[in-house]
Amino acid sequence: METSSFVDYRPQSVQLAEPEQFGWRAPEQVPPSPAPRAEDADFPEDLTVVSTRQLRVLCNQTYRLLDRDFPPMDALHQYELLVEEIERREVQAEARTEPARTRSGFRDNSLFSRFELFSDGTMVGHVKYEMKGPHAVLIQAVVDPRFDAIDVEPALIRQVLLNAHRRRIAVVPYCPRVREFLTEFPQYRTLLPADQRRRLEATLRAAGDD
Protein backbone atom coordinates (compact mmCIF):
# COMPACT_ATOMS: atom_id res chain seq x y z
CA MET A 1 0.00 0.00 0.00
CA GLU A 2 1.39 3.30 -1.07
CA THR A 3 1.54 6.02 1.49
CA SER A 4 1.36 9.66 0.64
CA SER A 5 3.91 11.94 2.06
CA PHE A 6 2.86 14.55 4.58
CA VAL A 7 3.65 17.20 1.99
CA ASP A 8 0.85 15.91 -0.27
CA TYR A 9 -1.74 16.91 2.32
CA ARG A 10 -0.66 20.51 2.68
CA PRO A 11 -3.47 22.86 1.67
CA GLN A 12 -2.90 24.48 -1.68
CA SER A 13 -3.22 28.22 -1.99
CA VAL A 14 -6.30 29.25 -3.90
CA GLN A 15 -6.07 32.09 -6.40
CA LEU A 16 -9.07 34.30 -5.95
CA ALA A 17 -10.63 35.68 -9.06
CA GLU A 18 -10.11 39.35 -9.70
CA PRO A 19 -13.26 41.48 -9.51
CA GLU A 20 -12.87 42.37 -13.19
CA GLN A 21 -13.52 38.71 -14.15
CA PHE A 22 -17.10 39.05 -12.93
CA GLY A 23 -17.74 42.28 -14.81
CA TRP A 24 -17.52 44.65 -11.84
CA ARG A 25 -14.81 46.71 -10.24
CA ALA A 26 -14.16 47.42 -6.63
CA PRO A 27 -14.90 51.03 -5.67
CA GLU A 28 -11.87 53.24 -5.60
CA GLN A 29 -10.75 54.42 -2.18
CA VAL A 30 -10.97 58.20 -2.15
CA PRO A 31 -9.08 59.76 0.74
CA PRO A 32 -11.29 62.11 2.74
CA SER A 33 -10.54 65.74 2.11
CA PRO A 34 -9.51 67.62 5.23
CA ALA A 35 -12.05 70.01 6.64
CA PRO A 36 -11.23 73.62 5.84
CA ARG A 37 -9.71 75.48 8.73
CA ALA A 38 -10.33 79.13 9.54
CA GLU A 39 -6.62 79.85 9.63
CA ASP A 40 -6.27 78.59 6.04
CA ALA A 41 -8.45 81.45 4.76
CA ASP A 42 -6.57 84.12 2.85
CA PHE A 43 -5.84 87.20 4.95
CA PRO A 44 -6.33 90.41 2.93
CA GLU A 45 -3.05 91.96 1.84
CA ASP A 46 -4.54 95.48 1.88
CA LEU A 47 -6.98 96.12 4.72
CA THR A 48 -7.77 99.63 3.47
CA VAL A 49 -9.92 98.21 0.66
CA VAL A 50 -11.91 95.92 2.98
CA SER A 51 -15.28 97.15 4.21
CA THR A 52 -15.62 98.02 7.87
CA ARG A 53 -18.26 95.33 8.31
CA GLN A 54 -15.94 92.69 6.87
CA LEU A 55 -13.11 93.96 9.06
CA ARG A 56 -15.23 93.33 12.14
CA VAL A 57 -16.14 89.84 10.90
CA LEU A 58 -12.45 89.03 10.35
CA CYS A 59 -11.62 90.49 13.75
CA ASN A 60 -14.12 88.17 15.47
CA GLN A 61 -12.88 85.14 13.51
CA THR A 62 -9.25 85.88 14.38
CA TYR A 63 -10.13 86.39 18.03
CA ARG A 64 -11.68 82.91 18.11
CA LEU A 65 -8.41 81.53 16.74
CA LEU A 66 -6.52 83.21 19.57
CA ASP A 67 -8.86 81.54 22.06
CA ARG A 68 -7.64 78.08 21.03
CA ASP A 69 -5.08 76.06 22.95
CA PHE A 70 -2.66 76.25 20.03
CA PRO A 71 -3.45 79.35 17.95
CA PRO A 72 -1.67 79.94 14.60
CA MET A 73 1.60 81.81 14.92
CA ASP A 74 0.47 84.81 12.85
CA ALA A 75 -3.02 85.09 14.39
CA LEU A 76 -2.04 87.69 17.01
CA HIS A 77 -0.28 89.87 14.42
CA GLN A 78 -3.29 89.70 12.11
CA TYR A 79 -5.64 90.54 14.98
CA GLU A 80 -3.60 93.63 15.87
CA LEU A 81 -3.60 94.78 12.23
CA LEU A 82 -7.38 94.44 12.06
CA VAL A 83 -7.93 96.36 15.30
CA GLU A 84 -5.56 99.13 14.19
CA GLU A 85 -7.40 99.54 10.88
CA ILE A 86 -10.79 99.66 12.62
CA GLU A 87 -9.53 102.26 15.09
CA ARG A 88 -7.95 104.30 12.29
CA ARG A 89 -11.31 104.52 10.57
CA GLU A 90 -13.01 105.49 13.82
CA VAL A 91 -10.51 108.32 14.29
CA GLN A 92 -11.07 109.48 10.70
CA ALA A 93 -14.83 109.44 11.16
CA GLU A 94 -14.51 111.41 14.39
CA ALA A 95 -12.19 113.95 12.75
CA ARG A 96 -14.74 114.55 9.97
CA THR A 97 -17.56 115.22 12.42
CA GLU A 98 -15.79 117.38 15.05
CA PRO A 99 -14.34 120.86 14.61
CA ALA A 100 -10.57 120.94 14.93
CA ARG A 101 -10.59 123.38 17.83
CA THR A 102 -12.80 121.10 19.98
CA ARG A 103 -11.41 117.76 18.81
CA SER A 104 -11.12 115.16 21.53
CA GLY A 105 -10.66 111.44 21.42
CA PHE A 106 -8.97 108.27 22.54
CA ARG A 107 -6.59 106.03 20.65
CA ASP A 108 -4.29 103.05 21.02
CA ASN A 109 -0.83 104.23 20.00
CA SER A 110 0.71 100.83 19.27
CA LEU A 111 3.97 102.45 18.16
CA PHE A 112 4.64 103.63 21.74
CA SER A 113 2.50 100.93 23.42
CA ARG A 114 0.20 103.32 25.21
CA PHE A 115 -3.45 104.32 25.29
CA GLU A 116 -3.82 108.07 24.82
CA LEU A 117 -6.61 110.49 25.74
CA PHE A 118 -6.92 113.84 23.93
CA SER A 119 -8.81 117.03 24.63
CA ASP A 120 -8.90 119.92 22.15
CA GLY A 121 -6.11 118.27 20.20
CA THR A 122 -3.84 117.95 23.26
CA MET A 123 -2.91 114.66 24.89
CA VAL A 124 -4.01 114.99 28.52
CA GLY A 125 -2.95 111.54 29.70
CA HIS A 126 -1.93 108.05 28.70
CA VAL A 127 -1.66 104.50 30.05
CA LYS A 128 1.47 102.57 29.22
CA TYR A 129 0.85 98.91 28.43
CA GLU A 130 2.54 95.72 27.26
CA MET A 131 0.88 92.91 25.32
CA LYS A 132 1.33 89.44 26.81
CA GLY A 133 -0.41 87.13 24.36
CA PRO A 134 -4.10 88.11 24.36
CA HIS A 135 -3.69 90.14 27.58
CA ALA A 136 -2.85 93.83 27.93
CA VAL A 137 -0.75 94.47 31.03
CA LEU A 138 -1.53 98.03 32.16
CA ILE A 139 1.78 99.29 33.55
CA GLN A 140 1.42 102.99 34.36
CA ALA A 141 -1.17 105.74 34.11
CA VAL A 142 0.23 109.24 33.50
CA VAL A 143 -1.69 112.53 33.50
CA ASP A 144 -0.27 115.75 32.07
CA PRO A 145 0.45 117.99 35.12
CA ARG A 146 -1.23 120.91 33.34
CA PHE A 147 -4.56 119.12 33.79
CA ASP A 148 -6.49 118.05 36.86
CA ALA A 149 -5.75 114.38 37.52
CA ILE A 150 -8.99 114.02 39.51
CA ASP A 151 -10.98 114.68 36.32
CA VAL A 152 -8.66 113.19 33.71
CA GLU A 153 -7.51 109.97 35.35
CA PRO A 154 -10.92 108.25 35.78
CA ALA A 155 -11.93 109.25 32.25
CA LEU A 156 -8.65 107.90 30.88
CA ILE A 157 -8.85 104.55 32.68
CA ARG A 158 -12.53 104.15 31.79
CA GLN A 159 -11.70 104.63 28.10
CA VAL A 160 -8.90 102.09 28.35
CA LEU A 161 -11.22 99.47 29.85
CA LEU A 162 -14.03 100.19 27.39
CA ASN A 163 -11.57 99.88 24.52
CA ALA A 164 -10.38 96.53 25.88
CA HIS A 165 -13.98 95.37 26.22
CA ARG A 166 -14.77 96.32 22.62
CA ARG A 167 -11.68 94.49 21.38
CA ARG A 168 -12.28 91.51 23.71
CA ILE A 169 -8.88 91.89 25.33
CA ALA A 170 -8.35 90.90 28.95
CA VAL A 171 -6.43 93.41 31.07
CA VAL A 172 -3.95 92.83 33.89
CA PRO A 173 -4.00 95.80 36.31
CA TYR A 174 -0.33 96.14 37.26
CA CYS A 175 -0.79 99.92 37.63
CA PRO A 176 -1.90 100.92 41.17
CA ARG A 177 -4.18 103.66 39.78
CA VAL A 178 -6.01 101.13 37.63
CA ARG A 179 -6.46 98.85 40.65
CA GLU A 180 -7.90 101.80 42.60
CA PHE A 181 -10.34 102.46 39.78
CA LEU A 182 -11.43 98.80 39.78
CA THR A 183 -11.96 99.02 43.52
CA GLU A 184 -14.40 101.89 43.04
CA PHE A 185 -16.05 100.50 39.89
CA PRO A 186 -16.30 96.69 40.30
CA GLN A 187 -18.37 96.27 37.12
CA TYR A 188 -15.13 96.50 35.10
CA ARG A 189 -13.49 93.57 36.91
CA THR A 190 -14.99 91.13 34.43
CA LEU A 191 -12.31 92.31 31.99
CA LEU A 192 -9.61 90.74 34.18
CA PRO A 193 -8.46 87.13 33.70
CA ALA A 194 -10.09 84.86 36.27
CA ASP A 195 -6.95 84.40 38.37
CA GLN A 196 -6.23 88.13 38.41
CA ARG A 197 -9.83 88.91 39.38
CA ARG A 198 -9.74 86.44 42.28
CA ARG A 199 -6.42 87.87 43.44
CA LEU A 200 -7.69 91.45 43.35
CA GLU A 201 -10.90 90.60 45.19
CA ALA A 202 -8.98 88.62 47.83
CA THR A 203 -6.70 91.64 48.37
CA LEU A 204 -9.71 93.94 48.74
CA ARG A 205 -11.36 91.59 51.24
CA ALA A 206 -8.15 91.40 53.27
CA ALA A 207 -7.90 95.19 53.27
CA GLY A 208 -11.54 95.42 54.40
CA ASP A 209 -10.90 93.04 57.30
CA ASP A 210 -8.07 95.27 58.49
Backbone as CSV, one residue per row, in Angstrom:
resi,resn,N_x,N_y,N_z,CA_x,CA_y,CA_z,C_x,C_y,C_z
1,MET,0.858,-1.201,0.000,0.000,0.000,0.000,0.874,1.223,0.000
2,GLU,0.553,2.118,-0.964,1.391,3.304,-1.073,0.919,4.340,-0.055
3,THR,1.853,4.950,0.509,1.541,6.021,1.486,1.921,7.359,0.889
4,SER,1.086,8.310,1.139,1.364,9.665,0.640,2.200,10.395,1.670
5,SER,3.063,11.153,1.161,3.905,11.942,2.063,3.075,13.033,2.717
6,PHE,3.573,13.483,3.852,2.865,14.553,4.579,2.730,15.805,3.719
7,VAL,3.678,16.010,2.830,3.655,17.203,1.989,2.453,17.196,1.077
8,ASP,1.978,15.973,0.658,0.853,15.907,-0.274,-0.425,16.457,0.327
9,TYR,-0.504,16.469,1.690,-1.738,16.912,2.322,-1.717,18.376,2.740
10,ARG,-0.687,19.081,2.349,-0.664,20.511,2.682,-1.714,21.247,1.848
11,PRO,-2.437,22.130,2.453,-3.469,22.859,1.674,-2.807,23.708,0.601
12,GLN,-3.404,23.708,-0.556,-2.898,24.477,-1.677,-3.519,25.875,-1.637
13,SER,-2.703,26.851,-1.960,-3.220,28.220,-1.990,-4.185,28.369,-3.151
14,VAL,-5.268,29.066,-2.890,-6.303,29.249,-3.896,-6.187,30.655,-4.450
15,GLN,-6.118,30.791,-5.740,-6.068,32.092,-6.402,-7.485,32.628,-6.543
16,LEU,-7.734,33.696,-5.862,-9.067,34.299,-5.948,-9.210,35.041,-7.267
17,ALA,-10.383,34.989,-7.791,-10.630,35.676,-9.057,-10.646,37.175,-8.823
18,GLU,-10.099,37.902,-9.763,-10.113,39.351,-9.695,-11.523,39.860,-9.921
19,PRO,-11.879,40.961,-9.316,-13.256,41.481,-9.507,-13.602,41.724,-10.956
20,GLU,-12.581,42.079,-11.800,-12.866,42.367,-13.189,-13.391,41.139,-13.933
21,GLN,-13.064,39.910,-13.453,-13.522,38.709,-14.150,-15.026,38.535,-14.056
22,PHE,-15.656,39.175,-13.072,-17.104,39.052,-12.926,-17.837,40.254,-13.497
23,GLY,-17.095,41.138,-14.160,-17.740,42.278,-14.809,-17.974,43.467,-13.897
24,TRP,-17.365,43.476,-12.703,-17.521,44.651,-11.843,-16.172,44.980,-11.249
25,ARG,-16.074,46.224,-10.808,-14.811,46.710,-10.245,-15.056,47.195,-8.815
26,ALA,-14.066,46.956,-8.007,-14.158,47.424,-6.626,-14.124,48.951,-6.598
27,PRO,-14.901,49.544,-5.722,-14.898,51.028,-5.667,-13.533,51.546,-5.261
28,GLU,-13.161,52.631,-5.908,-11.873,53.242,-5.597,-11.925,53.919,-4.230
29,GLN,-10.837,53.788,-3.489,-10.746,54.418,-2.182,-10.330,55.877,-2.349
30,VAL,-11.243,56.771,-2.027,-10.968,58.196,-2.150,-10.630,58.739,-0.767
31,PRO,-9.425,59.244,-0.586,-9.079,59.760,0.739,-9.956,60.943,1.102
32,PRO,-10.430,60.976,2.346,-11.295,62.109,2.745,-10.527,63.415,2.706
33,SER,-11.188,64.430,2.184,-10.543,65.739,2.109,-10.600,66.386,3.479
34,PRO,-9.507,67.001,3.912,-9.513,67.618,5.233,-10.491,68.778,5.299
35,ALA,-11.101,68.907,6.470,-12.049,70.007,6.645,-11.320,71.329,6.572
36,PRO,-11.906,72.308,5.929,-11.234,73.615,5.836,-11.085,74.235,7.215
37,ARG,-9.982,74.840,7.456,-9.711,75.482,8.728,-9.774,76.994,8.554
38,ALA,-10.187,77.671,9.626,-10.328,79.126,9.537,-9.001,79.790,9.256
39,GLU,-7.911,79.203,9.817,-6.623,79.850,9.627,-6.081,79.694,8.220
40,ASP,-6.718,78.775,7.414,-6.275,78.590,6.036,-6.856,79.663,5.108
41,ALA,-7.848,80.418,5.601,-8.448,81.451,4.755,-7.425,82.528,4.450
42,ASP,-7.532,83.098,3.264,-6.575,84.125,2.853,-6.814,85.392,3.656
43,PHE,-5.754,85.930,4.228,-5.839,87.197,4.955,-5.609,88.316,3.949
44,PRO,-6.475,89.338,3.933,-6.326,90.412,2.933,-4.964,91.079,3.022
45,GLU,-4.346,91.291,1.867,-3.055,91.965,1.843,-3.200,93.455,2.127
46,ASP,-4.316,94.053,1.692,-4.539,95.479,1.882,-5.864,95.663,2.626
47,LEU,-5.773,95.979,3.918,-6.980,96.118,4.723,-7.745,97.400,4.407
48,THR,-7.094,98.357,3.757,-7.765,99.628,3.468,-8.893,99.481,2.453
49,VAL,-8.870,98.405,1.671,-9.920,98.208,0.662,-11.032,97.301,1.177
50,VAL,-10.902,96.807,2.400,-11.911,95.917,2.981,-12.961,96.766,3.692
51,SER,-14.217,96.391,3.557,-15.284,97.148,4.210,-15.166,97.030,5.728
52,THR,-15.685,98.027,6.414,-15.624,98.024,7.875,-16.382,96.833,8.453
53,ARG,-17.502,96.494,7.836,-18.265,95.335,8.308,-17.438,94.054,8.192
54,GLN,-16.751,93.881,7.050,-15.940,92.688,6.867,-14.748,92.692,7.818
55,LEU,-14.210,93.875,8.098,-13.111,93.964,9.059,-13.538,93.430,10.424
56,ARG,-14.739,93.788,10.839,-15.229,93.331,12.139,-15.474,91.818,12.131
57,VAL,-15.955,91.289,11.008,-16.135,89.841,10.903,-14.794,89.131,11.010
58,LEU,-13.781,89.627,10.280,-12.448,89.025,10.346,-11.857,89.150,11.741
59,CYS,-12.133,90.265,12.394,-11.621,90.487,13.746,-12.198,89.443,14.706
60,ASN,-13.493,89.173,14.610,-14.119,88.168,15.467,-13.586,86.772,15.169
61,GLN,-13.402,86.452,13.876,-12.882,85.135,13.506,-11.465,84.940,14.038
62,THR,-10.639,85.984,13.909,-9.252,85.882,14.375,-9.197,85.785,15.882
63,TYR,-10.108,86.478,16.573,-10.132,86.386,18.035,-10.457,84.962,18.478
64,ARG,-11.364,84.295,17.759,-11.682,82.911,18.108,-10.469,82.002,17.919
65,LEU,-9.636,82.308,16.919,-8.412,81.527,16.735,-7.476,81.722,17.930
66,LEU,-7.393,82.941,18.431,-6.516,83.213,19.573,-7.000,82.508,20.830
67,ASP,-8.289,82.179,20.876,-8.856,81.539,22.061,-8.593,80.038,22.089
68,ARG,-7.952,79.503,21.065,-7.643,78.078,21.026,-6.424,77.764,21.889
69,ASP,-6.258,76.478,22.179,-5.082,76.059,22.949,-3.796,76.281,22.172
70,PHE,-3.848,76.073,20.857,-2.657,76.253,20.026,-3.008,77.143,18.832
71,PRO,-3.078,78.454,19.050,-3.454,79.355,17.947,-2.348,79.428,16.902
72,PRO,-2.693,79.755,15.643,-1.672,79.936,14.602,-0.687,81.028,14.996
73,MET,0.542,80.898,14.515,1.602,81.814,14.924,1.305,83.248,14.515
74,ASP,0.687,83.446,13.342,0.467,84.806,12.850,-0.897,85.363,13.251
75,ALA,-1.670,84.643,14.052,-3.020,85.094,14.387,-2.991,86.385,15.207
76,LEU,-2.100,86.489,16.184,-2.037,87.688,17.013,-1.659,88.911,16.182
77,HIS,-0.685,88.753,15.274,-0.277,89.867,14.424,-1.435,90.313,13.532
78,GLN,-2.155,89.359,12.956,-3.287,89.703,12.107,-4.388,90.394,12.910
79,TYR,-4.613,89.930,14.135,-5.640,90.542,14.976,-5.282,91.999,15.275
80,GLU,-4.024,92.264,15.583,-3.600,93.632,15.872,-3.750,94.528,14.640
81,LEU,-3.431,93.997,13.457,-3.602,94.778,12.232,-5.071,95.140,12.009
82,LEU,-5.952,94.184,12.248,-7.380,94.440,12.056,-7.882,95.505,13.029
83,VAL,-7.487,95.390,14.292,-7.927,96.357,15.295,-7.396,97.749,14.975
84,GLU,-6.132,97.833,14.542,-5.555,99.131,14.188,-6.302,99.786,13.027
85,GLU,-6.687,98.987,12.029,-7.403,99.542,10.883,-8.795,100.013,11.294
86,ILE,-9.465,99.247,12.152,-10.787,99.661,12.625,-10.689,100.963,13.412
87,GLU,-9.691,101.050,14.287,-9.533,102.265,15.087,-9.128,103.456,14.211
88,ARG,-8.327,103.211,13.188,-7.946,104.300,12.286,-9.173,104.890,11.612
89,ARG,-10.094,104.028,11.215,-11.310,104.516,10.571,-12.204,105.259,11.561
90,GLU,-12.218,104.788,12.813,-13.011,105.485,13.818,-12.468,106.894,14.050
91,VAL,-11.131,107.008,14.098,-10.514,108.324,14.287,-10.817,109.231,13.103
92,GLN,-10.756,108.691,11.890,-11.066,109.481,10.705,-12.513,109.955,10.716
93,ALA,-13.416,109.061,11.110,-14.830,109.442,11.157,-15.060,110.525,12.198
94,GLU,-14.375,110.402,13.334,-14.513,111.413,14.387,-13.944,112.755,13.931
95,ALA,-12.819,112.710,13.214,-12.190,113.948,12.745,-13.081,114.671,11.741
96,ARG,-13.865,113.924,10.972,-14.738,114.552,9.966,-15.966,115.200,10.593
97,THR,-16.326,114.732,11.802,-17.558,115.221,12.416,-17.320,116.258,13.501
98,GLU,-16.064,116.418,13.983,-15.792,117.375,15.052,-14.931,118.518,14.546
99,PRO,-15.218,119.739,14.960,-14.343,120.860,14.606,-12.954,120.658,15.193
100,ALA,-11.940,121.149,14.491,-10.566,120.936,14.927,-10.290,121.553,16.286
101,ARG,-10.918,122.687,16.582,-10.595,123.380,17.830,-11.180,122.676,19.050
102,THR,-12.207,121.810,18.853,-12.800,121.097,19.984,-12.544,119.598,19.898
103,ARG,-11.612,119.183,19.062,-11.414,117.763,18.805,-10.882,117.059,20.048
104,SER,-11.542,115.999,20.413,-11.116,115.162,21.527,-11.208,113.716,21.075
105,GLY,-10.585,112.836,21.815,-10.658,111.436,21.423,-9.716,110.569,22.218
106,PHE,-9.768,109.293,21.877,-8.967,108.275,22.545,-8.416,107.347,21.469
107,ARG,-7.166,106.931,21.647,-6.595,106.032,20.653,-5.576,105.110,21.307
108,ASP,-5.342,103.987,20.627,-4.290,103.052,21.016,-3.083,103.345,20.141
109,ASN,-2.063,103.929,20.724,-0.832,104.233,19.997,0.088,103.020,20.122
110,SER,-0.064,102.071,19.185,0.707,100.828,19.267,2.194,101.060,19.048
111,LEU,2.558,102.166,18.388,3.971,102.452,18.162,4.701,102.671,19.488
112,PHE,4.038,103.364,20.422,4.637,103.630,21.736,4.017,102.772,22.832
113,SER,3.143,101.835,22.453,2.500,100.926,23.416,1.839,101.700,24.554
114,ARG,0.925,102.586,24.192,0.203,103.325,25.215,-1.166,103.746,24.681
115,PHE,-2.127,103.807,25.591,-3.452,104.324,25.295,-3.447,105.815,25.617
116,GLU,-3.927,106.627,24.668,-3.817,108.074,24.818,-5.200,108.730,24.799
117,LEU,-5.365,109.729,25.678,-6.605,110.491,25.745,-6.312,111.935,25.354
118,PHE,-7.131,112.483,24.443,-6.919,113.838,23.927,-8.103,114.731,24.273
119,SER,-7.796,116.007,24.443,-8.814,117.026,24.626,-8.375,118.280,23.872
120,ASP,-9.223,118.755,22.981,-8.903,119.917,22.151,-7.574,119.747,21.415
121,GLY,-7.331,118.537,20.955,-6.114,118.272,20.198,-4.871,118.078,21.037
122,THR,-4.988,118.116,22.372,-3.835,117.953,23.257,-3.970,116.655,24.038
123,MET,-2.884,115.891,24.117,-2.912,114.660,24.889,-2.867,115.008,26.375
124,VAL,-3.911,114.638,27.100,-4.011,114.987,28.519,-3.529,113.864,29.421
125,GLY,-3.413,112.655,28.889,-2.949,111.537,29.695,-2.805,110.284,28.860
126,HIS,-2.091,109.317,29.406,-1.934,108.046,28.704,-1.687,106.930,29.714
127,VAL,-1.934,105.708,29.264,-1.663,104.503,30.055,-0.686,103.642,29.271
128,LYS,0.469,103.428,29.844,1.474,102.571,29.217,1.065,101.113,29.394
129,TYR,1.233,100.311,28.340,0.847,98.906,28.429,1.858,98.021,27.716
130,GLU,1.713,96.727,27.941,2.542,95.724,27.256,1.657,94.525,26.956
131,MET,1.693,94.060,25.715,0.878,92.913,25.321,1.576,91.617,25.707
132,LYS,0.870,90.771,26.441,1.330,89.437,26.808,0.324,88.435,26.257
133,GLY,0.573,87.980,25.020,-0.405,87.132,24.356,-1.682,87.913,24.127
134,PRO,-2.837,87.378,24.540,-4.098,88.106,24.360,-4.399,89.080,25.493
135,HIS,-3.466,89.279,26.426,-3.692,90.145,27.577,-2.918,91.451,27.428
136,ALA,-3.524,92.532,27.891,-2.850,93.826,27.935,-2.495,94.127,29.383
137,VAL,-1.214,94.163,29.678,-0.749,94.471,31.033,-0.653,95.993,31.147
138,LEU,-1.503,96.577,31.977,-1.527,98.028,32.162,-0.459,98.395,33.187
139,ILE,0.590,99.071,32.726,1.778,99.288,33.551,1.712,100.582,34.344
140,GLN,1.353,101.690,33.678,1.418,102.986,34.357,0.451,103.974,33.720
141,ALA,-0.288,104.670,34.567,-1.172,105.741,34.111,-0.492,107.077,34.393
142,VAL,-0.443,107.941,33.381,0.235,109.238,33.498,-0.731,110.327,33.040
143,VAL,-0.845,111.385,33.842,-1.691,112.531,33.497,-0.798,113.751,33.347
144,ASP,-1.026,114.516,32.283,-0.275,115.750,32.067,-0.487,116.675,33.269
145,PRO,0.600,117.156,33.914,0.455,117.993,35.118,-0.299,119.292,34.872
146,ARG,-0.466,119.694,33.621,-1.227,120.915,33.336,-2.727,120.709,33.501
147,PHE,-3.130,119.425,33.667,-4.555,119.119,33.789,-4.822,118.498,35.149
148,ASP,-6.079,118.566,35.560,-6.489,118.050,36.858,-6.606,116.529,36.788
149,ALA,-5.751,115.841,37.551,-5.751,114.379,37.524,-7.059,113.803,38.045
150,ILE,-7.733,114.527,38.943,-8.988,114.024,39.505,-10.048,113.877,38.409
151,ASP,-10.022,114.756,37.426,-10.984,114.679,36.317,-10.496,113.782,35.183
152,VAL,-9.199,113.869,34.889,-8.662,113.187,33.713,-8.458,111.696,33.964
153,GLU,-7.907,111.360,35.119,-7.512,109.965,35.351,-8.672,108.975,35.265
154,PRO,-9.806,109.198,35.932,-10.921,108.250,35.784,-11.416,108.137,34.347
155,ALA,-11.485,109.284,33.644,-11.935,109.247,32.246,-10.961,108.458,31.384
156,LEU,-9.670,108.624,31.636,-8.648,107.902,30.878,-8.753,106.400,31.108
157,ILE,-8.815,105.986,32.364,-8.852,104.551,32.679,-10.151,103.930,32.177
158,ARG,-11.245,104.670,32.288,-12.525,104.149,31.790,-12.450,103.905,30.282
159,GLN,-11.853,104.818,29.544,-11.705,104.635,28.103,-10.821,103.443,27.772
160,VAL,-9.781,103.246,28.559,-8.901,102.091,28.351,-9.676,100.794,28.523
161,LEU,-10.469,100.699,29.572,-11.216,99.473,29.852,-12.336,99.258,28.834
162,LEU,-12.992,100.334,28.416,-14.029,100.191,27.392,-13.429,99.758,26.059
163,ASN,-12.249,100.279,25.745,-11.571,99.878,24.522,-11.200,98.404,24.571
164,ALA,-10.715,97.950,25.728,-10.376,96.528,25.884,-11.618,95.656,25.765
165,HIS,-12.729,96.122,26.317,-13.982,95.367,26.225,-14.433,95.259,24.774
166,ARG,-14.353,96.347,24.021,-14.769,96.325,22.618,-13.906,95.391,21.792
167,ARG,-12.621,95.330,22.126,-11.684,94.487,21.379,-11.574,93.081,21.961
168,ARG,-12.308,92.819,23.060,-12.284,91.507,23.709,-10.867,91.140,24.172
169,ILE,-10.223,92.096,24.799,-8.884,91.889,25.333,-8.972,91.916,26.851
170,ALA,-8.411,90.913,27.490,-8.346,90.903,28.948,-7.229,91.839,29.413
171,VAL,-7.423,92.482,30.559,-6.429,93.414,31.075,-5.878,92.898,32.401
172,VAL,-4.604,93.176,32.634,-3.947,92.834,33.888,-3.573,94.152,34.570
173,PRO,-4.196,94.492,35.700,-3.999,95.805,36.313,-2.729,95.884,37.162
174,TYR,-1.584,95.971,36.530,-0.333,96.136,37.261,-0.252,97.538,37.857
175,CYS,-0.834,98.520,37.185,-0.791,99.920,37.626,-1.652,100.107,38.873
176,PRO,-1.116,100.708,39.950,-1.901,100.925,41.171,-3.132,101.793,40.934
177,ARG,-3.043,102.778,40.037,-4.183,103.658,39.781,-5.323,102.897,39.106
178,VAL,-4.971,101.951,38.254,-6.008,101.131,37.626,-6.674,100.242,38.675
179,ARG,-5.887,99.686,39.591,-6.461,98.855,40.650,-7.397,99.683,41.543
180,GLU,-7.031,100.929,41.815,-7.904,101.798,42.603,-9.220,102.058,41.871
181,PHE,-9.126,102.246,40.569,-10.336,102.460,39.776,-11.234,101.230,39.835
182,LEU,-10.649,100.042,39.731,-11.428,98.803,39.775,-12.033,98.579,41.152
183,THR,-11.398,99.103,42.181,-11.962,99.022,43.520,-13.248,99.835,43.612
184,GLU,-13.240,101.006,42.978,-14.401,101.891,43.037,-15.485,101.489,42.046
185,PHE,-15.080,100.887,40.932,-16.047,100.498,39.889,-15.901,98.999,39.603
186,PRO,-16.495,98.150,40.433,-16.299,96.693,40.300,-16.876,96.103,39.023
187,GLN,-17.767,96.830,38.329,-18.365,96.269,37.116,-17.330,96.016,36.019
188,TYR,-16.162,96.681,36.111,-15.129,96.499,35.098,-14.209,95.314,35.408
189,ARG,-14.399,94.668,36.543,-13.492,93.572,36.914,-13.670,92.348,36.028
190,THR,-14.785,92.278,35.323,-14.988,91.132,34.428,-13.982,91.117,33.287
191,LEU,-13.308,92.247,33.048,-12.307,92.308,31.986,-10.994,91.659,32.405
192,LEU,-10.847,91.344,33.695,-9.613,90.739,34.177,-9.649,89.232,33.951
193,PRO,-8.488,88.599,33.700,-8.457,87.132,33.699,-8.926,86.600,35.047
194,ALA,-9.470,85.396,35.051,-10.092,84.864,36.266,-9.137,84.858,37.456
195,ASP,-7.886,84.452,37.244,-6.951,84.396,38.366,-6.627,85.789,38.895
196,GLN,-6.503,86.764,37.993,-6.230,88.132,38.412,-7.425,88.727,39.166
197,ARG,-8.629,88.395,38.714,-9.827,88.911,39.377,-9.939,88.342,40.792
198,ARG,-9.683,87.039,40.947,-9.736,86.438,42.281,-8.678,87.047,43.199
199,ARG,-7.497,87.297,42.637,-6.423,87.869,43.443,-6.767,89.278,43.908
200,LEU,-7.322,90.085,42.989,-7.691,91.450,43.351,-8.780,91.455,44.413
201,GLU,-9.801,90.628,44.239,-10.901,90.602,45.194,-10.448,90.072,46.548
202,ALA,-9.510,89.108,46.555,-8.975,88.621,47.826,-8.205,89.730,48.542
203,THR,-7.451,90.521,47.778,-6.704,91.640,48.365,-7.653,92.668,48.955
204,LEU,-8.750,92.957,48.251,-9.713,93.937,48.742,-10.419,93.427,50.001
205,ARG,-10.724,92.137,50.042,-11.357,91.589,51.240,-10.423,91.651,52.430
206,ALA,-9.129,91.343,52.189,-8.149,91.402,53.271,-8.009,92.822,53.783
207,ALA,-8.013,93.789,52.854,-7.905,95.188,53.267,-9.134,95.619,54.048
208,GLY,-10.313,95.087,53.670,-11.538,95.419,54.397,-11.547,94.853,55.799
209,ASP,-10.958,93.650,55.969,-10.900,93.041,57.298,-10.012,93.844,58.245
210,ASP,-8.961,94.465,57.648,-8.075,95.275,58.486,-8.792,96.546,58.934
